[in-house]
Amino acid sequence: MSERFAVPYNDFVLPFMIGMVFVLIFLFIGLVKIIKDLPGRDRKKFFLLFVNPKRLALSIKDIFADCLFHVKIFKKNFLLGYMHMSIALGWFMLIVIGHIEVWLYTPQRLSLFYYPIFFRYFVAETSYTLRGSFFFFLMDFFLLMVLSGVALAMFKRVRSKMLGMRRTTKASLPDLIAMYSLWAIFPLRLLAESFTAGISGGSFLTKPMFWIFSNFLSKDYHIVPTWWAYSIALGAFLVALPFSRYMHIPTEIILILMRNAGIKVSSHRKGYAETQIYSCSSCGICIDACPMGIHRKNLKYSSVYYMRFVRRRNKIKSGAIADKCLMCGKCVAACPVGVESCDLKRAFRATVPYKIEQNYNYTEEINIPKIKGKVLYYAGCMTHLTPSIKSSISGILDKAGIEWSFMDQDGGLCCGRPLKLAGKTESAQKLIDENKRLIKESGANTLLLSCPICYKVFKEEYGLGAINVIHHSVFLLNLLKEKRISLEKNDFKYVFHDPCELGRGSGIYEEPRQIIGCMGNLVDAEVQKSESICCGGSIGSITLSYEDRKHITDSSLRALNYNHPDVILTACPLCRKTFSSQSSTRIADISEIVNEQIKQ
């Protein structure tokens, strides 16, 4: 018996070997293709990462945090985080410990690719493996960890709310094959290792099961078929992996490396974009996050389904989702992998021949008065449609004694962000270049924006060098800190709505709240900051109907009225305008209240 188990080969290793060879070839070809499709500058950035110790160390840290420990999912829900972590980390440790066992006790067989995976079958319990009882314990411990994660994954399919998810994605056929294979791997491994525990050794999990089975299984004919079943499950999973949601397991590592190398999305389907698409695990977390999910009929427009259809090269369905999307960024903030779905959709829109014609002849008639070392205020299109914000900013600047100039008081150029969101990069660049010329010629050293939509594009796309680009929420806080203005404090309860482009888009969360603390009582919304719900008025969506937008606005207002505020504040003219049409609570921009409460 022991001689048979000492033989370093059995035909049951073939399913695993076939699956592993297949997936390694697939991954190698895919990686070569992704790197080949990168623009030259991005390819250079990727390879330079490996000679940059700081960025490489950060990448390794991120790989462990996101791929094994799933820190971001733990922050959302402990059970959901444990489910993902237990399977990923547990399986990883089983592989690592298996290789350590082979290296310590049978190093001559390290060249056998399959040997560490089936170590318990091939190594009989001898004097040297008995010394490895600690490793037996670790193997049983991590196997139990994985089994608990698999049990939670099964439970999530029927009771997802218990794991913090109202909805989950509908699995495709390749997903189902890979999922059921994955669920089968570890129970079959438990059986296989338990059947051989009396020969190859075991610990607190496999030994007791061996004693139980040995009472009614007197022959050992069942041992090899069980190892066959385990190998077949492994092989089936590996073959299905490239065509299923589980492709994110290897691809996410490449995504993290490329992201930390500073690579950005430049195509909707090739290079870095393909890495993003295959890194989507279809976990469904973005479905709950998406504001359009308020209406069940719009669940199909969630980012997870965009990833699925663009992966299948279904341009019709991909286009419908890309056009419908609000571009609010909530799915990106919620994504545990950090897939930049909004950037991918913008890149997709750039491939669509929308019938939009632009004429820029009027730009030649626009002039900006020269000012020296002072503030240039750009209101933008939406602020002009909410004149109370424009007059409030003007009032604050005058009361603070600041010399300033109004860039677009009598009309001006759009910032270019709407065209960017529509994927019209070249048209947007024409506006950007003209605006940039006007700003440079003004002589200003500070560009003040009251619209987060404008702020994001001026900050990220204009390259204004030494000119300080600042949103009015930050600018007003600086005036308070510098004691250029001071505020009367009242007893009103204020809640702050985080505009998408200001919060998730630009990371400005605390500055508006610090201002509110100087003029009243700040109360929390039901969801806020990175989880704040879009106002529904987003210019990002091309095809979303008024009725669908209205439902989103109502949902956002319900969250904001959670603690019964006297005033709902925002720092975006579009949000203010959208909320004002549907709210019984007063809606105001933060600049309006500051202007009202400045001490004279």
C-alpha positions in Angstrom: 0.0 0.0 0.0 2.6 2.5 1.0 4.7 1.6 -2.0 1.8 2.5 -4.3 1.4 5.9 -2.6 5.1 6.6 -2.9 4.9 6.5 -6.7 5.2 10.1 -7.9 2.7 9.8 -10.7 -0.9 8.8 -11.3 -3.2 9.4 -14.2 -5.6 11.4 -12.1 -3.2 14.4 -12.3 -4.0 14.8 -16.0 -7.2 16.9 -15.7 -5.3 19.4 -13.4 -2.3 19.4 -15.7 -4.4 20.0 -18.8 -6.3 22.8 -17.1 -3.2 24.5 -15.7 -1.3 24.3 -19.0 -4.3 25.8 -20.8 -4.8 28.7 -18.4 -1.0 29.5 -18.3 -0.9 29.6 -22.1 -4.0 31.8 -22.2 -2.6 34.1 -19.6 0.7 34.4 -21.3 -0.9 35.2 -24.7 -3.3 37.7 -23.1 -0.5 39.5 -21.2 1.6 39.8 -24.3 -1.5 41.2 -26.2 -2.3 43.7 -23.4 1.3 45.0 -23.3 1.5 45.1 -27.1 -1.8 47.2 -27.2 -0.5 49.8 -24.7 0.6 53.1 -26.2 4.4 53.3 -26.2 4.6 55.8 -23.3 2.4 53.5 -21.2 4.4 50.4 -22.1 7.5 52.3 -20.9 5.7 53.3 -17.6 4.8 49.6 -17.0 8.3 48.3 -17.3 9.8 51.2 -15.3 7.6 50.2 -12.4 9.8 47.1 -11.8 12.9 49.2 -11.3 11.1 51.7 -9.0 11.4 50.1 -5.5 8.8 52.5 -3.9 6.1 51.9 -6.5 6.9 48.2 -6.7 6.6 47.9 -2.9 3.3 49.8 -3.0 2.0 47.4 -5.7 2.9 44.3 -3.7 1.1 45.9 -0.7 -2.0 46.6 -2.8 -2.0 43.1 -4.3 -2.0 41.5 -0.8 -4.6 44.0 0.5 -7.0 43.8 -2.5 -6.4 40.3 -4.0 -6.0 38.3 -0.8 -7.3 40.2 2.2 -10.0 42.1 0.3 -9.8 45.0 2.7 -12.2 47.2 0.7 -15.0 44.6 1.0 -14.4 44.1 4.7 -15.1 47.9 5.1 -18.5 47.3 3.4 -19.6 44.2 5.3 -17.6 41.9 7.5 -19.2 38.6 6.4 -18.8 39.5 2.7 -15.2 40.5 3.3 -14.6 37.3 5.1 -16.2 35.2 2.3 -13.8 36.7 -0.3 -10.8 36.7 2.0 -11.2 33.1 3.2 -11.4 31.7 -0.3 -8.6 33.8 -1.7 -6.1 33.8 1.2 -7.0 30.2 2.2 -6.4 28.8 -1.3 -3.2 30.9 -1.7 -1.8 29.5 1.7 -2.7 25.9 0.7 -0.6 26.3 -2.4 2.3 28.0 -0.6 2.4 25.5 2.3 2.1 22.6 -0.2 5.2 23.8 -2.0 7.1 24.4 1.4 6.3 20.8 2.4 7.7 19.5 -0.9 10.8 21.7 -0.6 11.4 20.5 3.0 10.7 16.8 2.7 10.9 15.7 -0.9 13.0 18.5 -2.7 13.9 16.0 -5.5 10.3 16.2 -6.7 10.0 20.0 -6.9 10.4 19.7 -10.6 7.1 17.7 -10.8 4.6 20.5 -11.5 1.7 18.7 -10.0 3.4 17.2 -7.0 2.7 19.9 -4.4 -1.0 20.0 -5.4 -1.4 16.2 -4.7 1.3 16.0 -2.0 -0.9 14.1 0.5 -1.5 11.3 -2.0 2.1 10.8 -3.1 3.9 11.0 0.3 3.3 8.3 2.8 3.6 9.0 6.5 7.3 8.5 7.3 9.8 9.7 9.9 10.5 12.9 8.0 6.8 13.8 7.2 5.8 13.1 10.8 8.1 16.0 11.7 5.9 18.1 9.5 2.8 17.7 11.7 2.7 21.5 12.1 2.3 21.8 8.3 -0.5 19.2 8.5 -2.2 21.5 11.0 -1.8 24.5 8.8 -3.1 22.7 5.8 -6.2 21.6 7.7 -6.7 25.1 9.1 -6.6 26.9 5.8 -8.7 24.2 4.1 -11.3 24.8 6.8 -11.0 28.5 6.2 -11.7 28.0 2.5 -14.6 25.7 3.1 -16.2 28.3 5.4 -15.9 30.8 2.6 -17.4 28.5 0.1 -20.3 27.8 2.4 -20.9 31.6 2.7 -20.7 31.9 -1.1 -23.4 29.3 -1.4 -25.5 31.1 1.2 -25.1 34.4 -0.6 -26.7 33.0 -3.7 -30.0 32.6 -1.8 -29.7 35.2 1.0 -27.5 38.0 -0.3 -28.9 40.6 2.1 -27.3 38.8 5.0 -24.0 39.7 3.5 -24.9 43.3 2.9 -26.0 43.0 -0.8 -29.6 43.6 -1.9 -28.9 42.3 -5.3 -26.4 40.0 -7.1 -25.5 39.5 -10.7 -27.1 37.0 -12.9 -24.5 34.4 -13.7 -23.7 33.4 -17.3 -23.1 29.8 -18.3 -19.3 30.0 -18.1 -19.7 31.7 -14.7 -21.9 28.8 -13.5 -19.4 26.2 -14.7 -16.5 27.9 -13.0 -18.5 28.6 -9.8 -19.8 25.1 -9.3 -16.3 23.7 -10.1 -14.8 26.1 -7.5 -17.4 25.0 -4.9 -16.6 21.4 -5.6 -12.8 21.6 -5.4 -12.5 22.0 -1.6 -15.1 19.5 -0.4 -13.5 17.0 -2.7 -10.0 17.9 -1.5 -11.3 17.4 2.1 -12.6 13.9 1.2 -9.4 13.0 -0.7 -7.1 14.1 2.1 -9.3 12.5 4.7 -9.3 9.1 2.9 -5.5 9.2 2.8 -4.9 10.7 6.3 -4.1 7.3 7.7 -1.3 6.8 5.2 0.0 10.3 4.4 -0.9 12.1 7.7 -3.4 14.6 8.7 -4.5 16.9 11.5 -7.6 18.1 13.4 -9.9 18.1 10.4 -8.7 15.2 8.1 -7.7 12.7 10.8 -11.2 12.5 12.6 -12.8 12.2 9.2 -10.5 9.3 8.3 -11.5 7.6 11.6 -15.2 8.1 10.8 -14.9 6.8 7.2 -12.7 3.9 8.1 -15.5 2.4 10.2 -17.7 1.8 7.2 -15.3 2.0 4.2 -13.1 -1.1 4.8 -11.5 -1.1 1.3 -9.4 1.7 -0.2 -10.9 1.5 -3.7 -12.6 4.8 -3.1 -9.3 6.7 -2.6 -8.2 7.1 -6.2 -11.6 8.0 -7.6 -11.9 10.8 -5.0 -8.5 12.2 -6.1 -9.7 11.9 -9.7 -12.8 13.9 -8.8 -10.7 16.6 -7.1 -8.4 16.8 -10.1 -11.3 17.0 -12.5 -12.9 19.9 -10.5 -9.6 21.7 -10.5 -9.2 21.2 -14.3 -12.7 22.2 -15.1 -12.3 25.4 -13.0 -9.0 26.3 -14.8 -10.4 25.7 -18.3 -13.6 27.8 -17.5 -11.6 30.5 -15.7 -10.7 32.7 -18.8 -14.3 32.8 -19.9 -15.8 33.5 -16.5 -16.0 36.2 -13.9 -13.1 34.4 -12.0 -10.7 35.7 -14.6 -10.3 38.6 -12.2 -8.1 36.4 -10.0 -5.0 36.7 -12.2 -5.9 39.9 -14.1 -6.4 42.0 -11.0 -2.6 41.7 -10.3 -1.8 43.2 -13.7 -4.4 45.9 -13.1 -2.8 47.0 -9.8 0.7 47.0 -11.4 -0.5 49.1 -14.3 -2.5 51.5 -12.1 0.5 52.1 -9.9 2.7 52.6 -12.9 0.4 55.7 -13.7 -1.3 54.2 -16.8 -4.7 55.7 -17.7 -7.5 54.5 -19.8 -7.0 55.5 -23.5 -9.2 52.9 -25.2 -12.6 51.3 -24.4 -11.3 47.8 -25.1 -7.6 47.5 -25.7 -4.5 47.5 -23.5 -5.1 48.9 -20.0 -8.9 48.9 -20.7 -8.9 45.1 -21.4 -7.1 44.6 -18.0 -9.9 46.6 -16.3 -12.6 44.7 -18.1 -11.2 41.3 -17.2 -10.5 42.4 -13.6 -14.3 42.9 -13.0 -15.3 40.0 -10.7 -19.1 40.5 -11.3 -19.5 40.7 -7.5 -22.5 42.9 -8.0 -21.5 45.5 -5.4 -21.9 48.2 -8.0 -25.5 47.2 -8.6 -26.6 48.4 -5.1 -24.4 51.5 -5.5 -25.8 52.6 -8.8 -28.5 55.3 -8.4 -30.3 53.9 -11.5 -30.9 50.7 -9.5 -33.7 52.5 -7.7 -35.9 51.3 -10.6 -35.7 47.6 -11.1 -36.0 48.0 -14.9 -32.7 49.9 -14.9 -30.6 47.3 -13.0 -29.4 46.1 -16.4 -27.6 49.4 -16.9 -25.2 48.9 -14.0 -21.5 48.9 -14.6 -21.2 45.1 -14.0 -23.3 44.4 -17.0 -21.4 47.0 -19.1 -18.3 45.0 -18.3 -19.9 41.8 -19.3 -21.2 43.1 -22.7 -18.1 44.9 -23.7 -16.1 41.8 -22.8 -18.3 39.9 -25.2 -17.9 42.7 -27.8 -21.6 43.3 -27.8 -21.5 46.9 -29.0 -25.3 47.4 -29.0 -25.8 46.6 -25.3 -22.5 48.1 -24.3 -23.5 51.4 -26.0 -27.0 51.5 -24.4 -25.4 51.2 -20.9 -22.6 53.7 -21.7 -25.2 56.3 -22.9 -27.5 55.7 -20.0 -24.8 56.0 -17.3 -24.9 59.2 -15.1 -21.1 59.1 -14.8 -21.6 59.9 -11.1 -18.7 57.6 -10.1 -20.5 55.8 -7.4 -19.8 52.4 -8.9 -16.1 53.3 -9.1 -16.0 54.3 -5.4 -17.8 51.1 -4.4 -15.8 48.7 -6.6 -13.5 46.6 -4.5 -11.1 46.2 -7.4 -11.1 49.9 -8.4 -12.3 49.3 -12.0 -12.6 52.7 -13.6 -15.9 52.0 -15.3 -16.7 55.7 -16.0 -13.4 56.2 -17.9 -14.2 53.0 -19.9 -17.6 54.3 -20.8 -16.3 57.7 -21.8 -13.7 55.9 -24.1 -16.6 53.8 -25.6 -18.6 57.0 -26.3 -15.6 58.4 -28.2 -16.2 55.6 -30.7 -19.8 56.5 -31.3 -20.6 59.0 -34.1 -23.0 61.2 -32.3 -24.5 63.9 -34.5 -23.0 66.8 -32.5 -21.6 69.7 -34.5 -19.5 72.4 -32.9 -18.6 75.8 -34.2 -15.9 77.8 -32.4 -15.9 81.0 -34.4 -17.4 83.0 -31.5 -14.3 82.3 -29.4 -12.4 85.0 -31.3 -14.7 87.7 -29.9 -14.1 86.8 -26.2 -11.6 88.8 -24.3 -10.6 88.8 -20.6 -9.4 92.0 -18.9 -5.8 91.7 -17.6 -5.4 91.5 -13.8 -2.2 91.1 -11.9 -1.7 88.5 -9.1 -5.4 88.4 -8.2 -8.5 86.1 -8.5 -10.2 85.2 -11.8 -13.7 83.9 -11.2 -15.2 81.5 -13.8 -18.9 80.8 -13.1 -19.6 78.3 -15.9 -22.8 77.4 -17.7 -24.7 75.9 -14.7 -23.8 78.8 -12.3 -25.2 81.2 -14.9 -28.5 79.2 -14.7 -28.5 79.6 -10.9 -27.7 83.4 -10.6 -28.1 83.4 -6.8 -24.8 81.5 -6.5 -23.1 83.9 -8.9 -24.2 86.9 -6.9 -23.3 85.2 -3.6 -19.7 84.6 -4.8 -19.5 88.2 -6.0 -20.8 89.5 -2.6 -18.3 87.4 -0.6 -15.3 88.4 -2.7 -16.3 92.1 -2.3 -16.9 91.8 1.4 -13.5 90.1 1.8 -11.8 93.0 0.0 -10.4 90.8 -2.8 -9.6 92.3 -6.1 -11.0 90.0 -8.7 -12.2 89.7 -12.3 -15.2 87.9 -13.7 -14.0 85.7 -16.6 -17.4 84.9 -18.1 -19.7 87.6 -16.8 -21.1 88.4 -20.2 -20.9 84.9 -21.5 -17.9 82.7 -22.3 -16.7 79.3 -23.3 -17.9 76.1 -21.8 -15.2 74.4 -19.7 -15.3 71.3 -22.0 -16.4 68.8 -19.4 -19.8 68.0 -21.1 -18.0 67.1 -24.3 -15.4 65.1 -22.3 -18.3 63.1 -20.8 -19.7 62.5 -24.2 -16.4 61.1 -25.4 -15.7 64.0 -27.7 -12.2 64.5 -26.7 -11.0 66.5 -29.7 -13.9 69.0 -29.6 -13.4 69.4 -25.8 -9.7 70.1 -26.4 -10.5 73.0 -28.7 -12.5 74.6 -25.9 -9.8 73.8 -23.4 -7.0 75.4 -25.5 -9.0 78.6 -26.0 -10.0 78.9 -22.3 -6.4 78.2 -21.4 -5.2 81.0 -23.6 -7.7 83.5 -22.1 -6.7 82.5 -18.5 -3.0 82.8 -19.2 -3.5 86.2 -20.8 -5.5 87.5 -17.8 -2.4 87.5 -15.6 -4.4 85.9 -12.7 -2.7 83.6 -10.2 -5.9 82.0 -8.9 -8.8 80.5 -10.9 -11.9 80.3 -8.8 -14.7 77.9 -9.8 -18.2 77.5 -8.3 -19.1 74.4 -10.3 -17.5 71.1 -9.5 -18.0 69.9 -13.1 -15.9 72.9 -14.2 -13.4 72.4 -11.3 -12.6 68.8 -12.2 -11.8 69.5 -15.8 -9.8 72.7 -15.1 -7.8 70.9 -12.4 -7.1 67.7 -14.4 -7.1 68.7 -18.1 -5.9 72.3 -18.4 -2.3 72.1 -17.1 -2.4 75.7 -15.9 1.0 75.4 -14.1 1.5 78.0 -11.3 -2.2 79.2 -11.5 -4.0 77.9 -8.4 -7.3 76.1 -9.5 -9.7 76.2 -6.6 -13.3 75.3 -5.9 -15.3 77.9 -4.0 -15.9 75.5 -1.0 -12.1 75.4 -0.4 -11.7 79.1 -1.2 -14.3 80.1 1.3 -12.7 78.0 4.0 -9.4 79.6 3.4 -11.0 83.0 3.8 -12.3 81.9 7.2 -9.0 80.6 8.3 -7.2 83.8 7.1 -9.9 85.8 9.0 -10.8 87.7 5.8 -14.4 86.9 6.7 -16.2 85.7 9.8 -19.6 84.2 10.2 -22.6 84.5 12.5 -23.5 81.1 13.9 -27.2 80.2 14.2 -29.1 77.2 15.5 -30.2 75.8 12.2 -29.5 72.2 11.3 -27.7 71.9 8.0 -27.0 68.7 6.0 -24.5 68.7 3.2 -25.0 66.9 -0.1 -21.6 65.8 -1.7 -21.8 66.6 -5.4 -20.4 63.7 -7.5 -17.7 65.6 -9.2 -16.6 67.4 -6.0 -16.6 64.4 -3.7 -16.0 61.2 -5.5 -14.5 63.1 -8.5 -12.1 65.4 -6.7 -11.9 64.1 -3.1 -13.3 67.3 -1.5 -15.4 66.2 1.5 -14.3 67.9 4.7 -13.9 71.6 3.6 -17.6 72.3 3.1 -18.4 70.6 6.4 -15.8 72.7 8.2 -17.5 75.8 6.8 -20.9 74.6 8.0 -19.5 74.0 11.5 -18.8 77.8 11.6 -22.3 78.9 10.8 -24.7 76.3 12.2 -25.2 72.7 13.2 -24.0 70.0 10.8 -26.1 66.8 10.7 -25.4 63.6 8.8 -27.3 62.4 5.8 -28.4 58.7 5.7 -25.6 58.1 3.2 -22.9 60.7 2.5 -19.4 61.4 1.3 -18.2 58.6 -1.2 -21.6 56.9 -0.9 -23.6 60.1 -1.5 -26.4 59.6 -4.1 -26.3 61.6 -7.3 -28.9 64.4 -7.5 -30.3 62.9 -10.7 -29.5 66.0 -12.8 -26.1 64.7 -14.0 -25.0 65.9 -17.4 -23.2 62.6 -17.8 -26.2 60.6 -19.0 -27.2 61.0 -22.7 -30.4 59.0 -22.7 -31.8 58.8 -19.1 -35.4 59.9 -19.0 -36.8 62.7 -16.9 -38.9 60.2 -14.9 -35.9 58.1 -14.1 -34.0 61.2 -13.0 -36.9 62.3 -10.8 -36.8 58.9 -9.0 -33.1 59.3 -8.3 -33.6 62.9 -7.1 -36.3 61.7 -4.7 -34.0 58.9 -3.4 -31.2 61.4 -2.8 -33.6 63.9 -1.0 -34.9 61.1 1.3 -31.3 60.3 2.3 -30.6 64.0 2.9 -33.7 64.5 5.0 -32.8 61.6 7.3 -32.1 63.8 10.3 -34.7 66.4 9.5 -32.4 69.4 8.5 -33.7 72.9 8.2 -31.5 73.5 5.1 -30.0 71.2 2.6 -26.7 72.6 1.4 -24.7 71.6 -1.6 -21.7 73.1 -3.5 -22.8 72.6 -7.1 -25.2 74.7 -9.1 -26.6 71.7 -11.0 -27.4 69.8 -7.7 -29.0 73.0 -6.3 -31.1 73.5 -9.4 -32.2 69.8 -9.5 -33.1 69.5 -5.8 -34.9 72.9 -5.7 -37.6 71.6 -8.2 -38.6 68.7 -5.9 -37.7 69.6 -2.3 -40.0 71.0 0.4 -36.9 71.7 2.5 -34.9 74.8 1.6 -32.0 74.1 -0.9 -29.0 76.4 -1.0 -25.5 76.5 -2.2 -23.0 76.8 0.6 -21.9 80.2 -0.8 -25.4 81.6 -0.4 -25.5 80.9 3.4 -22.0 82.2 3.8 -22.9 85.4 2.1 -26.0 85.8 4.3 -24.2 85.2 7.5 -21.0 87.2 7.0 -20.4 89.6 9.9 -20.4 93.1 8.6 
